[in-house]
Amino acid sequence: MLKKRIVCLALILCAALLLTACGQQQETFPNQPRQNGGASQEQTQPTEAPATNVPQQINYDDGSYDPTREEGGSSEQVADNGITPAPIMQSQYAGATPVKIDPVDKPTPTAVPAITFSYATYTASNLRMAFDGPAGWIPQETGTDTFVLTNPNPAMDYEAKVVLRTVAVGKDYTQKELIKEVQNQADAIRAAGNFKSFEVSSTAARFFISGNGVYLAYKGTLNDSAETGVAGRVIVNTYNKVLYVLDVSYPRAVADTFADGVYNKVRHTMKPTE
């Protein structure tokens, strides 16, 4: 009888120890479901839904934008002398910010009819240069260092121009010096114009006069009642220790037409007269 009592007591003690161990196991793993079907005690952190419909902005300052895309996919070969597209110095351009997306409720711009050009040769005798430009445009020599060709078409919301300037620099510039110079020219264009906004692209190499020059594209909005859109190209190169600056500006609504047509025609045909 005593042995039976001892065995029963031992069984009761083992059962108590087993229940205690099960209780400790539940406390050790709180994220396991309860045996009675209750929900897990673990609190799931809410995850933030990814943003949708975020407008993608074009960054003109990080070097990813290629201004040659505005030339209609030109496959022109550039001499292999180490010139590669280089990012502009953002600190120099207070107005050189990423392009802002226009509000969806902004009025649709008036459609611009297709433009075709015929060309004639112009001689800038004061600059000792000749080039082909749109026939019928008005030429004007300003002093000894500037030649201007102006579009007389009154239907344009912005007066397109071809401006060629020279600066005696006493040497032929290196690639880095040309990059800095074309950036300075863009800065001067912004400062001289009544711009509400102004953006510039990265720089790129293209043939101009006698070898690889450096150019960039720019776009802006004038600070006028019509918020007139302006675009242009400026390219620089040295020839016989003289810096040549070509600035072709035009209405932004017909930027592709002028870039592929007028700008490229002037640039390709620019030749010294002596």
C-alpha positions, 0 to 999 in steps of 0.5 A: 500500500505504501509503495502504491502511494509513493508511485501515485505521488511521483506521478502527480509530481511529474504531471505538475513539472510537465505543466510548468514546462509547458507554461514556460514554453508559451512565455518563451515564444509569444508569437505562437498561436494560443491553443484556444484559437486566439490571435497571435500576441505579436504586433505587426508593424504597418508598412508604408504603401509605395508612392504612386503617380510621382512625376519624373523630373529631368535633372540637368545637373547630374550629367544624365541628360544628353543634349544631343537627344534634341538633335533628332538622334544625330549620329554625327561622329566626333573626333576621338580626342578624349572629349566626353559629356561633362556635368555642369557646375550647379553652384554657378547657376542659381536658375539651373534647376531640374525641369518642373512638370507643368500643372495639368490644368495649364492651358494647352499651347497654341499649335505652331505650324510646320516651319521650313527654311531655305538658306543663304550664305552670310559673311560676317566680315568683322569676324572673318567668318561666313556661314549659311543661315535662313534666307531673308533674315536681317543681318547686323554687325555690332561693333567689331566683335558681334554679328547678329542674324534676326528672324523678321517673322512677326508671327513668332512669339519670340524673335529667333536670332543667330548671334556670333561673337568673338573674344581675343584670348591669346591662345587655343583653349583646352577641353576643360577651358571650353567647358568652363567658357560655355557654362559662363556663356549660359550664365551670361544669357540667363543674367542678361535676359528677363527670365522667370525660369532658366534651365541648362543641360550638361555639356557635350562635344560637337564640331565647330569651325576647326575641331571639337567645340563644346556646347549645351542646350538651354530652356527658359520662360520669360518673366512677361505676361505671356510667359514666353518660352525660349530655347537655344544652343550655345557652342564655343571653340577657339580658332587662331587664338580667338574664342568664337561663341555661337548662340542660336535662340528661338521659340521653345515651341519649335525648339526641335525644328530650329535645333535640327535645322538652323543651329546645325546648318550654321554650325556645320557651315561656319568657315573662316573667310581668310 
